[in-house]
Amino acid sequence: PSVNPPPLPQIHQTDSYEVASNKIFIQFKVYKKTALGTVLLDTGNLTHSLIDERFVQPLELKLAPAPIQLKAINDTPVSVKGILKDSLRIFVEGINQFVSIQPLVVEGLSFPL
C-alpha cells in the first residue's frame, strides 16, 4: 500500500560514507513512531537484515528466539538476541511507501543502525 511518508531530515555525509557519489547509509523512520535510524545498504549480506538491540529496546518490540549463529567478516561471533516477533514497518529515504522487515536483533553493531 502506498502511504505518504513523513519527511526525513537531510543526511549529512562525509567522504567515509560515500562510494562513487552513491549513498551507502540512508535514513529510515519507523511507521507510526518517532524513531529514526540509519540503514547500511549491504548488498553483500548473505544472511538476514540486522538491527542493534539498542535501537529495539526503547521501542519495546517483542523478540522471538532465533537459533542461528552469525560471524562477522573477520570471523568474530555476533551475539544474536533474537528476531523481531512481528514485522517492523519502516519508511526508507527515497521510497514512497513503507517496507516491512523482520530483522535479527544483535548486540553491538559497530555502527548502531
Secondary structure as UniProt FT lines:
FT   HELIX           15..17
FT   STRAND          18..19
FT   TURN            20..21
FT   STRAND          22..23
FT   STRAND          25..30
FT   TURN            31..32
FT   STRAND          36..40
FT   TURN            43..44
FT   STRAND          50..52
FT   HELIX           53..59
FT   STRAND          63..64
FT   STRAND          70..71
FT   TURN            73..74
FT   STRAND          77..78
FT   STRAND          80..84
FT   STRAND          88..92
FT   TURN            93..94
FT   STRAND          99..101
FT   STRAND          104..106
//
